[in-house]
Amino acid sequence: MTGANTFGCLVNGEVWRPYIENGNFWDSPIYAKHDRGWVGCDQLFVSGTRDLSTNEIIFQSMSVNVWCPKLGDNEISFSKGRFRDQEGCGRYYLDTLSPHTLIVTKLDIVNNIASGTFEFTAINDGCQDTLRITEGRFDVDSSL
């Protein structure tokens, strides 16, 4: 809980960490923003990107978003991911009918540090596919 800019989880039991192959100075595999400019409520947005581009584009991203973040249990208000693969599946969305959690373990607005854990199920109706996201965690500098 130091703002080390880490983000990761298991996707269907497999380790998933943000990574950008052949990235440039502007590419960042982890993005976080604690936006305190919203009227009536803050917004905390954390995302990770995995670009394994070689001959074929395989791009994956995952994000969690919460309105009015607080220490402890929070309601994930928005979560989506793009898991483009050889089968052509693309966008996945939070399955609101399945259990989902986001626990904020640190929210330091002075030092811009946000840490927490998350779990959810993501679905893609078009591909009839489900991704189970477990053991998710983040520790980010939320001033980006």
Backbone as ProteinMPNN parsed JSONL, in Angstrom:
{"seq_chain_A": "MTGANTFGCLVNGEVWRPYIENGNFWDSPIYAKHDRGWVGCDQLFVSGTRDLSTNEIIFQSMSVNVWCPKLGDNEISFSKGRFRDQEGCGRYYLDTLSPHTLIVTKLDIVNNIASGTFEFTAINDGCQDTLRITEGRFDVDSSL", "coords_chain_A": {"N_chain_A": [[0.835, -1.19, 0.0], [1.75, 1.292, -1.033], [1.633, 2.834, -3.292], [2.867, 1.695, -5.502], [2.297, 1.235, -8.154], [1.083, -1.238, -9.123], [-0.85, -3.902, -10.517], [-2.956, -6.594, -10.903], [-4.28, -9.959, -11.432], [-6.094, -13.086, -11.389], [-7.212, -14.662, -14.28], [-9.634, -16.728, -15.085], [-8.176, -18.543, -13.555], [-5.563, -18.242, -14.474], [-2.535, -16.376, -14.29], [-2.641, -12.885, -14.685], [-1.153, -10.014, -15.749], [-0.54, -6.551, -16.299], [1.105, -5.462, -19.272], [3.11, -4.08, -21.763], [4.276, -4.717, -24.845], [6.965, -3.659, -26.79], [6.435, -0.968, -26.308], [6.167, 2.657, -26.21], [7.433, 5.77, -24.919], [5.048, 7.032, -24.09], [3.254, 5.007, -23.609], [1.617, 3.172, -21.107], [1.226, 0.492, -18.954], [-0.438, 0.499, -16.746], [-3.037, 2.437, -15.447], [-4.357, 4.921, -13.393], [-6.781, 6.874, -11.695], [-7.908, 9.065, -9.314], [-10.476, 10.884, -9.231], [-11.444, 13.823, -8.02], [-13.092, 15.799, -8.848], [-15.751, 15.545, -9.466], [-19.166, 16.4, -9.089], [-20.572, 16.131, -5.966], [-19.54, 13.567, -5.484], [-16.65, 11.464, -5.442], [-14.633, 9.753, -7.936], [-13.069, 6.701, -8.524], [-10.885, 5.21, -10.674], [-9.318, 2.464, -12.084], [-7.098, 0.812, -14.226], [-5.676, -1.825, -16.221], [-3.474, -2.761, -18.869], [-2.688, -5.055, -21.391], [-0.656, -5.699, -23.936], [0.268, -7.755, -26.307], [1.448, -7.652, -28.84], [2.557, -9.133, -31.737], [2.93, -10.798, -34.567], [0.219, -11.068, -34.765], [-2.467, -9.177, -33.457], [-2.973, -9.101, -30.109], [-4.732, -7.892, -27.742], [-5.406, -6.854, -24.495], [-7.406, -5.529, -21.927], [-8.37, -4.36, -18.714], [-10.586, -3.037, -16.319], [-11.573, -1.404, -13.28], [-14.054, 0.451, -11.613], [-15.248, 2.843, -9.359], [-17.755, 4.727, -7.782], [-17.823, 7.29, -5.348], [-15.664, 6.297, -3.59], [-14.601, 4.455, -0.719], [-12.977, 3.37, 2.304], [-12.879, -0.14, 2.765], [-15.639, -2.288, 1.857], [-16.893, -1.714, -1.411], [-19.142, -0.817, -4.023], [-18.759, -2.058, -7.191], [-19.064, 0.058, -9.777], [-18.764, 0.08, -12.446], [-17.331, -1.955, -14.782], [-15.213, -3.212, -17.153], [-13.759, -5.042, -19.843], [-11.441, -5.707, -22.453], [-10.772, -8.378, -24.338], [-9.384, -9.264, -26.786], [-8.918, -11.827, -29.05], [-7.755, -14.747, -30.911], [-10.172, -15.893, -31.629], [-11.793, -13.786, -31.992], [-13.336, -12.623, -30.023], [-14.32, -9.823, -28.123], [-15.264, -7.251, -26.328], [-15.929, -7.431, -22.868], [-18.175, -7.43, -20.133], [-19.138, -6.425, -16.806], [-20.708, -8.937, -14.996], [-23.502, -8.449, -13.505], [-25.209, -10.09, -12.148], [-23.757, -12.008, -10.917], [-21.628, -12.702, -8.057], [-19.65, -9.936, -6.999], [-16.902, -8.0, -5.984], [-15.242, -5.158, -4.578], [-12.767, -4.068, -2.669], [-11.517, -1.44, -0.95], [-8.459, -0.847, 0.396], [-6.68, 1.097, 1.04], [-6.858, 4.582, 0.804], [-5.497, 7.287, 0.157], [-5.646, 10.549, -0.04], [-3.921, 12.669, 0.16], [-1.315, 11.783, -0.496], [-1.918, 10.574, -2.859], [-2.507, 7.749, -3.165], [-3.952, 4.684, -3.893], [-5.248, 1.61, -2.968], [-6.291, -1.798, -3.209], [-8.535, -4.676, -3.459], [-10.154, -6.979, -5.748], [-12.83, -8.871, -7.232], [-14.67, -10.453, -9.778], [-17.09, -11.481, -12.263], [-16.885, -11.535, -15.736], [-18.689, -11.034, -18.731], [-19.372, -11.953, -22.15], [-21.711, -11.517, -24.33], [-21.991, -11.895, -27.116], [-20.041, -13.804, -27.825], [-20.748, -15.783, -26.179], [-19.278, -16.216, -23.799], [-17.464, -16.427, -20.709], [-15.515, -14.843, -18.238], [-13.758, -15.418, -15.325], [-12.705, -13.392, -12.871], [-10.393, -13.342, -10.394], [-8.75, -12.924, -7.179], [-7.849, -10.32, -7.596], [-5.872, -7.37, -7.437], [-4.677, -4.093, -6.607], [-2.329, -1.405, -6.387], [-1.773, 1.725, -6.52], [-0.552, 4.879, -7.868], [-2.661, 7.365, -7.76], [-2.83, 9.797, -9.016], [-2.42, 10.181, -11.677]], "CA_chain_A": [[0.0, 0.0, 0.0], [2.706, 2.385, -1.138], [1.519, 3.496, -4.58], [3.922, 1.086, -6.323], [1.769, 1.027, -9.503], [0.91, -2.645, -9.436], [-2.209, -4.293, -10.845], [-2.929, -7.96, -11.402], [-5.358, -10.835, -11.008], [-6.177, -14.347, -12.103], [-8.307, -14.728, -15.239], [-9.914, -18.162, -15.205], [-7.115, -19.285, -12.888], [-4.254, -17.937, -15.046], [-2.0, -15.078, -13.878], [-2.785, -11.798, -15.651], [-0.488, -8.776, -15.329], [-0.394, -5.59, -17.391], [2.394, -5.493, -19.943], [3.06, -3.554, -23.119], [5.445, -5.103, -25.629], [7.388, -2.642, -27.77], [5.782, 0.299, -26.011], [7.012, 3.839, -26.262], [7.433, 6.597, -23.714], [3.694, 7.415, -23.693], [2.481, 3.825, -23.243], [1.702, 2.754, -19.712], [0.341, -0.652, -18.764], [-1.347, 0.726, -15.618], [-3.538, 3.795, -15.364], [-5.253, 5.114, -12.248], [-7.177, 8.259, -11.462], [-8.894, 9.367, -8.279], [-10.989, 12.164, -9.691], [-12.224, 14.465, -6.972], [-13.758, 16.942, -9.454], [-17.157, 15.266, -9.758], [-20.089, 17.037, -8.153], [-21.24, 15.263, -5.003], [-18.931, 12.273, -5.232], [-15.406, 11.161, -6.142], [-14.601, 8.572, -8.778], [-11.783, 6.019, -8.582], [-10.815, 4.381, -11.877], [-8.025, 1.779, -12.191], [-7.106, -0.133, -15.34], [-4.428, -2.429, -16.666], [-3.468, -3.107, -20.285], [-1.714, -6.074, -21.792], [-0.548, -5.698, -25.389], [1.271, -8.739, -26.689], [1.465, -7.593, -30.297], [3.659, -9.668, -32.541], [2.343, -10.849, -35.901], [-1.219, -10.891, -34.577], [-2.751, -8.271, -32.348], [-3.686, -9.655, -28.968], [-4.792, -6.751, -26.832], [-6.315, -7.101, -23.383], [-7.429, -4.505, -20.888], [-9.329, -4.624, -17.648], [-10.709, -1.869, -15.452], [-12.587, -1.347, -12.23], [-14.441, 1.828, -11.38], [-16.162, 2.959, -8.222], [-18.181, 6.067, -7.398], [-17.786, 7.529, -3.9], [-14.834, 5.275, -2.959], [-14.371, 4.544, 0.728], [-12.28, 2.2, 2.833], [-13.751, -1.291, 2.955], [-16.43, -2.752, 0.714], [-17.432, -0.728, -2.337], [-19.878, -1.399, -5.133], [-18.162, -1.785, -8.496], [-20.116, 0.709, -10.544], [-18.504, -0.107, -13.869], [-16.152, -2.763, -15.03], [-15.234, -3.793, -18.483], [-12.468, -5.479, -20.327], [-11.355, -6.113, -23.851], [-9.895, -9.527, -24.457], [-9.401, -9.626, -28.196], [-8.094, -13.018, -29.253], [-7.859, -15.35, -32.238], [-11.578, -16.194, -31.907], [-12.472, -12.546, -32.307], [-14.099, -12.073, -28.899], [-13.832, -8.487, -27.831], [-15.604, -6.599, -25.063], [-16.57, -8.158, -21.776], [-18.77, -6.508, -19.174], [-19.431, -6.948, -15.48], [-21.93, -9.729, -14.815], [-24.079, -7.921, -12.265], [-25.969, -11.14, -11.479], [-22.793, -12.849, -10.201], [-20.956, -11.969, -6.979], [-18.545, -9.071, -7.381], [-16.453, -7.195, -4.841], [-14.106, -4.252, -4.651], [-12.457, -3.638, -1.299], [-10.457, -0.436, -0.907], [-7.685, -1.038, 1.626], [-6.03, 2.375, 1.326], [-7.285, 5.69, -0.033], [-4.736, 8.407, 0.707], [-5.803, 11.636, -1.002], [-2.78, 13.576, 0.274], [-0.202, 11.193, -1.241], [-2.469, 9.987, -4.094], [-2.321, 6.3, -3.176], [-5.173, 3.882, -3.791], [-4.954, 0.181, -2.956], [-7.471, -2.601, -2.944], [-8.692, -5.998, -4.052], [-11.402, -7.097, -6.49], [-13.213, -10.124, -7.882], [-15.927, -10.348, -10.505], [-17.24, -12.279, -13.469], [-17.128, -10.719, -16.922], [-19.385, -11.821, -19.752], [-19.443, -11.478, -23.519], [-22.915, -12.148, -24.878], [-21.805, -12.273, -28.504], [-19.227, -15.026, -27.912], [-21.217, -16.732, -25.157], [-18.069, -16.512, -23.039], [-17.393, -15.88, -19.363], [-14.201, -14.789, -17.609], [-13.83, -15.288, -13.869], [-11.589, -12.585, -12.386], [-10.221, -13.591, -8.962], [-7.511, -12.489, -6.526], [-7.409, -9.049, -8.163], [-5.322, -6.392, -6.488], [-4.01, -2.922, -7.18], [-1.669, -0.471, -5.495], [-1.468, 2.684, -7.575], [-0.484, 6.325, -7.72], [-3.94, 7.742, -8.373], [-2.805, 11.193, -9.482], [-2.104, 10.217, -13.108]], "C_chain_A": [[0.88, 1.255, 0.0], [2.579, 3.188, -2.425], [2.54, 2.982, -5.586], [3.514, 0.847, -7.774], [1.787, -0.442, -9.908], [-0.578, -2.925, -9.657], [-2.121, -5.71, -11.382], [-4.081, -8.771, -10.85], [-5.164, -12.203, -11.649], [-7.379, -14.255, -13.037], [-8.514, -16.205, -15.542], [-8.752, -18.998, -14.668], [-5.708, -19.016, -13.396], [-3.815, -16.533, -14.623], [-2.139, -14.076, -15.019], [-2.157, -10.544, -15.059], [-0.392, -7.843, -16.528], [1.024, -5.618, -17.957], [2.199, -4.92, -21.341], [4.373, -3.897, -23.803], [5.717, -4.018, -26.654], [6.679, -1.315, -27.551], [6.735, 1.469, -26.162], [6.847, 4.618, -24.956], [6.031, 6.877, -23.195], [2.841, 6.232, -23.266], [2.685, 3.486, -21.781], [0.745, 1.597, -19.509], [-0.673, -0.476, -17.629], [-1.744, 2.2, -15.591], [-4.489, 3.875, -14.173], [-5.557, 6.598, -12.089], [-8.208, 8.315, -10.35], [-9.356, 10.783, -8.57], [-11.909, 12.754, -8.64], [-13.0, 15.672, -7.51], [-15.219, 16.724, -9.77], [-18.041, 15.899, -8.695], [-20.732, 15.979, -7.262], [-20.526, 13.966, -4.678], [-17.64, 12.12, -6.029], [-15.601, 9.963, -7.058], [-13.191, 8.009, -8.746], [-11.827, 5.049, -9.754], [-9.407, 3.788, -11.955], [-8.108, 0.793, -13.351], [-5.702, -0.647, -15.629], [-4.572, -2.839, -18.112], [-2.359, -4.105, -20.558], [-1.736, -6.145, -23.314], [0.596, -6.614, -25.767], [1.392, -8.804, -28.201], [2.744, -8.195, -30.864], [3.142, -9.665, -33.973], [0.84, -10.646, -35.848], [-1.432, -9.964, -33.394], [-3.542, -9.028, -31.296], [-3.628, -8.584, -27.89], [-5.803, -7.066, -25.743], [-6.251, -5.914, -22.428], [-8.537, -4.836, -19.908], [-9.394, -3.381, -16.772], [-11.764, -2.092, -14.383], [-12.816, 0.125, -11.912], [-15.407, 1.852, -10.208], [-16.469, 4.443, -7.978], [-18.181, 6.148, -5.878], [-16.935, 6.484, -3.183], [-14.633, 5.546, -1.478], [-13.59, 3.314, 1.15], [-13.276, 1.083, 3.069], [-14.484, -1.647, 1.689], [-16.981, -1.578, -0.092], [-18.195, -1.471, -3.427], [-19.151, -1.043, -6.428], [-19.264, -1.182, -9.35], [-19.952, 0.481, -12.037], [-17.266, -0.958, -13.996], [-16.269, -3.342, -16.417], [-13.829, -4.233, -18.84], [-12.56, -5.783, -21.803], [-10.34, -7.241, -23.907], [-9.979, -10.018, -25.894], [-8.452, -10.797, -28.403], [-8.328, -13.582, -30.645], [-9.309, -15.667, -32.603], [-12.383, -14.94, -32.199], [-13.331, -11.992, -31.187], [-13.492, -10.735, -28.513], [-14.201, -8.004, -26.452], [-16.33, -7.536, -24.104], [-17.067, -7.13, -20.774], [-19.035, -7.212, -17.855], [-20.748, -7.71, -15.489], [-22.519, -9.319, -13.471], [-24.904, -8.955, -11.511], [-25.068, -12.104, -10.708], [-22.148, -12.032, -9.082], [-19.783, -11.142, -7.521], [-18.193, -8.178, -6.2], [-15.315, -6.277, -5.244], [-13.903, -3.739, -3.236], [-11.289, -2.666, -1.37], [-9.76, -0.569, 0.444], [-6.901, 0.212, 2.005], [-6.513, 3.401, 0.321], [-6.703, 6.956, 0.577], [-4.79, 9.548, -0.3], [-4.662, 12.653, -0.923], [-1.622, 13.082, -0.589], [-0.638, 10.489, -2.524], [-2.192, 8.492, -4.213], [-3.684, 5.636, -3.021], [-4.771, 2.416, -3.901], [-6.231, -0.578, -2.684], [-7.429, -3.953, -3.619], [-10.035, -6.047, -4.777], [-11.571, -8.508, -7.024], [-14.535, -9.899, -8.584], [-15.941, -11.343, -11.653], [-17.56, -11.33, -14.605], [-17.744, -11.606, -17.997], [-19.299, -11.136, -21.111], [-20.606, -12.209, -24.157], [-22.713, -12.654, -26.299], [-21.033, -13.574, -28.674], [-19.705, -16.098, -26.947], [-20.054, -17.179, -24.283], [-18.117, -15.812, -21.688], [-15.943, -15.915, -18.887], [-14.404, -14.604, -16.118], [-12.559, -14.595, -13.402], [-11.512, -12.774, -10.875], [-8.871, -13.066, -8.492], [-6.946, -11.208, -7.129], [-6.903, -8.112, -7.086], [-4.673, -5.244, -7.248], [-3.412, -2.088, -6.061], [-1.094, 0.604, -6.418], [-1.277, 4.099, -7.064], [-1.701, 6.84, -8.47], [-3.986, 9.185, -8.845], [-2.585, 11.3, -10.974], [-3.203, 10.847, -13.921]], "O_chain_A": [[0.785, 2.126, 0.864], [3.34, 4.133, -2.635], [3.025, 3.74, -6.426], [4.303, 0.31, -8.551], [2.415, -0.831, -10.892], [-1.444, -2.277, -9.068], [-1.284, -5.992, -12.238], [-4.774, -8.344, -9.926], [-4.188, -12.438, -12.361], [-8.452, -13.814, -12.623], [-7.675, -16.848, -16.174], [-8.39, -20.023, -15.246], [-4.744, -19.51, -12.81], [-4.626, -15.608, -14.601], [-1.803, -14.37, -16.167], [-2.574, -10.069, -14.002], [-0.184, -8.297, -17.653], [2.003, -5.774, -17.226], [1.226, -5.247, -22.019], [5.441, -3.433, -23.401], [4.799, -3.522, -27.307], [6.359, -0.616, -28.512], [7.951, 1.295, -26.233], [6.195, 4.159, -24.019], [5.832, 6.955, -21.983], [1.807, 6.422, -22.625], [3.81, 3.514, -21.281], [-0.432, 1.702, -19.855], [-1.656, -1.214, -17.556], [-0.899, 3.088, -15.699], [-5.325, 2.992, -13.976], [-4.705, 7.456, -12.319], [-9.261, 7.683, -10.437], [-8.7, 11.755, -8.196], [-13.007, 12.252, -8.4], [-13.508, 16.478, -6.731], [-15.874, 17.626, -10.293], [-17.68, 15.92, -7.518], [-21.363, 15.043, -7.754], [-20.865, 13.315, -3.689], [-17.547, 12.594, -7.162], [-16.601, 9.251, -6.969], [-12.222, 8.747, -8.921], [-12.694, 4.177, -9.821], [-8.418, 4.519, -11.899], [-9.067, 0.029, -13.455], [-4.698, -0.003, -15.328], [-5.658, -3.221, -18.548], [-1.252, -4.006, -20.028], [-2.715, -6.596, -23.909], [1.763, -6.278, -25.565], [1.435, -9.891, -28.778], [3.855, -7.804, -30.505], [2.937, -8.59, -34.536], [0.251, -10.109, -36.786], [-0.655, -9.976, -32.439], [-4.635, -9.529, -31.558], [-2.611, -8.4, -27.221], [-6.922, -7.493, -26.028], [-5.18, -5.369, -22.161], [-9.511, -5.509, -20.244], [-8.373, -2.745, -16.513], [-12.711, -2.859, -14.558], [-11.889, 0.934, -11.941], [-16.275, 0.988, -10.083], [-15.575, 5.289, -7.968], [-18.506, 5.172, -5.201], [-17.423, 5.839, -2.255], [-14.511, 6.691, -1.04], [-13.551, 2.321, 0.422], [-14.393, 1.329, 3.523], [-14.026, -1.353, 0.584], [-17.465, -0.591, 0.462], [-17.907, -2.634, -3.71], [-18.951, 0.134, -6.728], [-20.278, -1.828, -9.617], [-20.895, 0.669, -12.806], [-16.252, -0.679, -13.357], [-17.303, -3.891, -16.797], [-12.849, -3.837, -18.208], [-13.633, -6.079, -22.329], [-9.175, -7.055, -23.554], [-10.572, -11.059, -26.176], [-7.301, -10.748, -27.969], [-9.016, -12.971, -31.462], [-9.641, -15.704, -33.788], [-13.539, -15.028, -32.612], [-13.998, -10.976, -31.381], [-12.276, -10.554, -28.578], [-13.507, -8.323, -25.486], [-17.209, -8.31, -24.486], [-16.449, -6.082, -20.59], [-19.142, -8.437, -17.797], [-21.774, -7.194, -15.934], [-22.079, -9.792, -12.423], [-25.265, -8.73, -10.356], [-25.558, -12.925, -9.932], [-22.123, -10.803, -9.15], [-19.031, -11.595, -8.384], [-19.072, -7.668, -5.506], [-14.53, -6.588, -6.14], [-14.765, -3.06, -2.678], [-10.196, -3.032, -1.802], [-10.382, -0.425, 1.496], [-6.503, 0.372, 3.159], [-6.573, 3.125, -0.877], [-7.336, 7.611, 1.406], [-4.072, 9.529, -1.3], [-4.465, 13.423, -1.863], [-1.016, 13.86, -1.325], [0.185, 9.875, -3.202], [-1.699, 8.026, -5.24], [-4.464, 5.983, -2.133], [-4.042, 2.03, -4.815], [-7.139, -0.08, -2.019], [-6.446, -4.331, -4.256], [-10.942, -5.271, -4.475], [-10.602, -9.238, -7.237], [-15.422, -9.231, -8.052], [-14.927, -11.966, -11.968], [-18.395, -10.436, -14.468], [-17.374, -12.77, -18.153], [-19.171, -9.915, -21.208], [-20.498, -13.389, -24.488], [-23.208, -13.724, -26.653], [-21.337, -14.362, -29.569], [-19.142, -17.192, -26.897], [-19.864, -18.373, -24.052], [-18.725, -14.752, -21.54], [-15.233, -16.896, -19.108], [-15.15, -13.719, -15.698], [-11.464, -15.145, -13.523], [-12.442, -12.415, -10.152], [-7.974, -12.799, -9.291], [-5.731, -11.018, -7.176], [-7.431, -8.065, -5.974], [-4.19, -5.403, -8.369], [-3.918, -2.066, -4.939], [-0.042, 0.405, -7.026], [-1.759, 4.472, -5.995], [-1.755, 6.754, -9.697], [-5.067, 9.736, -9.051], [-2.563, 12.411, -11.505], [-3.085, 10.95, -15.142]]}, "name": "protein", "num_of_chains": 1, "seq": "MTGANTFGCLVNGEVWRPYIENGNFWDSPIYAKHDRGWVGCDQLFVSGTRDLSTNEIIFQSMSVNVWCPKLGDNEISFSKGRFRDQEGCGRYYLDTLSPHTLIVTKLDIVNNIASGTFEFTAINDGCQDTLRITEGRFDVDSSL"}
